[in-house]
Amino acid sequence: MHQQCLVSGEKLVNETLMAHPALCDELIETESYQRPATQPSDLARFCITNDLFRELDRFGTHYPLLVCRLPSLPKADLTQAPSGLEMLCPAGDPANLGAIIRSCSAFGVHRVVLLREAAHPFHPKTIRTSSGAVFRQSMEWGPGIAELAASRLLKWVTALDLRGTSLSTYIWPQAVRLLVGEEGTGLPDLPFVTRIVIPHTLAVQSLNAAVAASIALFAYRQSYPLP
């Protein structure tokens, strides 16, 4: 394993170069690309053919790809009470995961615990939909959902589900771990978990996981505003 990832898109590449230079290894470019003066001149440059570049440029950005080292993510200790607002995330869709991490960064989530079911946080789609939030949001590796239930680590968990107390009347504890499942499948039966639901019409079975997570995070911040 090279422990590297690809960042694509002009805005995201340049923001990452500016904000996280220690993680940036090299730029993958075509031989005809003229590097602007705003990019670091000492960053390694790896030139490839146009055809090969098109294969790597999966989002069709037509802009150099940035190779970054993966930040080291520790293993989460869930035996202790949460530090304010935390997120337990099993999102297996890379795009959903990226959008959730972006919202977590926006609403001041103390840490995101990536459950075993989650996609890799540095998948190209996750990086792109997070708009680079994966490089600044505190994240840790966690167990699977079944292991959570078996090991009784659910004491401080509030689960966003298809049934439960309405979000509009729920009284949030200040220290909480919010667990969000994938849309459609919801969450399995979990003992000792408070469940909340976002009221919506029957026109849809469930909300998109990232949308639901964002609504819940906003609701929490109505009780405990950001400083």
N, C-alpha and C positions, 0 to 999 in steps of 0.2 A: 504493500500500500504506500502510495506517494504522499498521502495526507494533504492533498491539494484540491482546489476547486476552481471552476471557471466563473468569472464575472463578465457579463456582457451588457452592452448598451452604453452609448457615449456618456450620458449623465451619470449612470451608476459606476462606470469604470473610473471616471474622473473624481467622483465623490469618494470612492474607496481609496484611490491613490492619495487623496488629500487627508482623509480621516484616519486611515489605517496603513501608513507606509511600511510599518514593520512586518505586515502580513503579505506584502506584495512581492512576488518573486520575479515575474517577467511579463512582457506583453507579447502576444502572438499576433503577428501582422503579415500582410502581404508585402512583397518586395517593392510594390509601387506606392505604398503608403508613405506619406510625408508627415512625420511626427511634429505636432505643434510645439512651440517653445514652452507652452504651459506644462507639458509633461516632463517628469524627471529625466534628465539626460543620462543618469547613471543606472537607470533600470534596464535589466537585460532585455534584449530584443531577439525574438525568435521568428525568422521569416519563413513562410511556407507559400506554396503555390496558391493561386486563386481558387482552383477547384477544391483543394483540400480545405482551404479556409471556409468555403461555402458549406462544406460538410460539418465543420465544427461550429459554425455560426448558426445554431439551430433556430434562433429567433429572428434571423434575417436582419441583424442590426447594421451590417456592413461597416462595423467599427472594430478596432483591435480588441482582442479578448485578453482579459487580465487573469493571470494565474496567481492564486493566493494560497497561502498555507492555511490549513484548518486550525482555528483556535482550539485549544484544549478545553474540553468540557468535563467537569468533575462528576462523580456519581452523587446523586441526591441522597441526603439523609432525611427521610420523612418521619422519623420517630420524634422529632422536635416540633413544637408549634410553629406555624408559618410566621414569616416576618411581614406582616401586613397582607397585601394582596399577592397571591401566587397563582399560577396556572398549571394544571395538569393536562397535558395535551397528547391525545392518542391519534391525531389527525394523520391518516395514511396517504392522503392526497397531497402531493408536494405544493401545489398552488394554494390549497386551503391552509396548509401549515404556514406558508410564507405570509399569507394575509393575516392569520391569527397572530403571528409573531410581530408583524408590523403594528397591529392594534395594541398588543401588549406593551410595546415600546411607547406608543402614543399615550397610553393611559397609566403609565408608571407602574407596571407590574414588577414586583421585586425580582422574581425569577420565573422562568418557564421550565417546568419539568417535562422532558420529552419521554413519554411512556414507550414501552417496547413496540407498540403498534404504530408509532409515528413514522412518517417518512424521514429521510435524512435531512437535517436542517440546512445542509450545504449542497443539496441537490440544485442544479441550475434553475429549475422552476421556483424552488423555495427562495433562493437568493433574489431572483427577479421580482417575485410578487411581494416579498418583504421590503423591497426598495432599499436593500442593504441593512435592514434592521437586524439581521442575523449576526452582524459583526459587532453590534453594540448592546443587544439585549442579553442580559444574564440568563444562561441556559445550563441545564444539568441533565444527565441521563437518569431515567427512573425505571422502575419495574413495569411489568405488564399489568393490565387491569385486573386479571384474575389473581395475580400475586398481591395486588393491593388489598383485595377483599380477603384473601386467605391470611394475610399477615396483620390484619386489623389496623391498617394505616389510614383509615377513613374518618378518623375522629374529627378532623377539621375541614372535611370536604363538603362543598356544596356542588351538586351536579345539575347542570343545565340539561333538561330532558324533555320528553314529550308529555310528561305529566308531573304534577306536583303543585307547590304553592305558586300563585301568580307572581311574576316578577314585579308587578305594579304594587303589590302589598308586602313583598318580602322585606324583612328587616335584616340588613346585612351585618354580620359580625365584622369587626375591623380586621381581625386576623383570620383569613380564610384561604382555602385552596379551591379554586374553581375548576371543575372537571367538565370538559365539553366533549361530547361524542360526535361521530360523523352524522350528517343528515341522513334520514331514512332509517338507518340501523339503530340509532339511539344508543342506549347503554344497557348492559346486562343488569340483573338484579344485584344490588350492592347493599349489604347490611349497614345500618347506622349512618346512612347518607341522607342529608337534606336535599330534596329535589325541588327545583324551581322550573317553571315553564313560562315561555314568552307567549302571551295570548296572540293568536292570529286566526284568520278565517280558515274554513275548511277547503278553500280553493287549492291549498297546497298541503302536502302531508307534513312537511317540516321546512324550517328555514335552512339556508346554507350555513354550514358550521362556522365559517368565518364571520358571517353577518350576525349570527346568534351570539357568538363570543363578544363581538364588538358592542352589541346592545347591552349585554350583561355587564361588561366592563364600564360602560358609560353609566349604567344604573348604580354600580358600586360607587363611582366617583361623585354621584349626586349626594351620597351620604358622607363620603370622606374625600373632599376635594383635594386636588393636587396643590401643593404649596406654591 
